[in-house]
Amino acid sequence: MSTMLKSTALLSASLFTIVKAQQIGTSLAEVHPTLTWDKCTTSGGCVSQSGSVVLDSNWRWVHETSGYTNCYTGNQWDATICPDPATCAANCALDGAAYSSTYGVTTSGGALTLDFITGTNVGSRLYLLASNTEYQSFDLLNQEFSFDVDVSTLPCGLNGAVYFSEMPMDGGVSAHPTNKAGAQYGTGYCDSQCPHDIKFINGAANLLNWTATSANSGTGMYGTCCSEMDIWEANSISAAVTPHPCTSDGLLECSGSTCTSTCDQAGCDFNSYRWGNTTFYGPGSGFTLDTTKVFTVVTQFITTTGTASGSLSEIRRLYVQNGVTIQNSVTNLPGLTTYNSISDAFCKAQKTVTGDTDTFETLGGMTEMGEAMARGMVLVLSIWDDYAVDMLWLDSDYPTTASPTAPGVARGTCATSSGVPATVEAAGANVHVIYSNIKFGDIGSTYTGSAYVAPGGTSSSTTTAKTTTTTTTSKSTTTTTKATSTTTTSSATQSEYGQCGGEGYT
């Protein structure tokens, strides 16, 4: 997503080159891994949905339509095949993906596993599909989104990310007929960092003023901007949730200063460690949320009217682990009023305390973010490392030139020398993230657990959690099961430019 993301994603030791294209190749059939998820209501429970995932086109092999010569090799375009943007798009074909063997992407029912290193491939980014040619659209207003996650193997410098971007649902095919590949091949990516490394934008190659940034990547004249809601950016040490509103509606192709003035690239993050609770999230029983074990992440999008037609006013976070519902941590910094959710008031307060420029408010804040949600957003799931600043913005002291005791600088316990891509990639053979049990629906309908655990360690109520009914429908049978729970009580951002895609995914 941002200049924070200079990660290189290499393919297998072959002629394959990771790059985005517009035509469809025939060397390998594209078969999307299936992934079920649930749509939930408070009255009817959760109903299983048949979905699938598609790999982002920047990871794929692109070659000339008349043969197998690469359109892009290393960090350079082939000048013969791609003499100009339009000709390049017409001459280049995007091929299918070997999901498991090349990219380390596997699914099982409602679980998606993303391996960090597979052969010479590094990381991956995928989107949830509604059909073979359309992304699944989510309107988050007055809704709740939850999923289970296993980050136990993710060390300092790694990021397992789940977020929403306002991408075109068909990957840009209808608006730009020169794009023949579309959502079926993972095209149309955009985010709040307006990334310039996207090889094809709106049906044309982004080769003008192409400048190499590493042995395997580069940036072009244009970027791709759109609003982004970072639900989850995390490893086993730190985690952040961050809205990034943009003033554009949907994907905007940008150049020059437009790329830095359209979106709130810094965002308004909630990272428990950064805001003063250093024992809330981490590996081991000494933390409220133990990252050595699987847990559920629940995010609620509250509106001014309590309906989907209201304006976004608050983003709430809670967790479920070992059957216990855990409320989000509370801010604990001098000068920062007590908060445990994201709102315009919280965002203004955090910018005041840190001295950061409040681009969140300037670019529309919660209202603008909510308008993007109402238009529909695409679910993105990824794993990546950071070639720009080693993920220090998420899990260490950042900026490194500032005092660690200054408000908002300390974001986690990782050393400022950690996260170097060469190091984490060399040690990444057994590193992976698992996302499972994705659910979306009415507030309070997607999770079960005991009474809330209030910040400070006292149960806020002893109300038994609701029973959730899950219905799975197939052509031949319909099975309904009910999950029960027992009430118990228990004690007790990516903020700068941390993103999950875009520049560096080349």
Secondary structure, DSSP 8 states (H G I E B T S, - for coil): --TT--------SSS--B---SEE--SS-----EEEEEEEETTTEEEEEEEEEEE-GGGSBEEETTS--BSEETTEE-TTT-SSHHHHHHHEEE----HHHHH-EEEETTEEEEESEETTEE-EEEEEESSSS-B-EE--TTEEEEEEEE-TT--TTEEEEEEEE---TTTTTTT-TT--SGGGGT----BTT--S--SEETTEE--TT-EEEETTEEE-S-EEE--EEEEEEE-SS-EEEEEE-BSSSS-EEE-TTHHHHSB-SS---B-TTTTT-TTSEESSTTSSEETTS-EEEEEEEEESSSSTTS-EEEEEEEEEETTEEEE------TT----SEE-HHHHHHHHHHHT---HHHHTTHHHHHHHHHHH-EEEEEEEEE-TTTTTHHHHSBSSTTS-TTSTTTB--SS-TT---HHHHHHT-TT-EEEEEEEEEEETT-S---SS-B-TTS-BS-------EEEEEE-SS-EEEEEE----------TTTT--SSSTT--
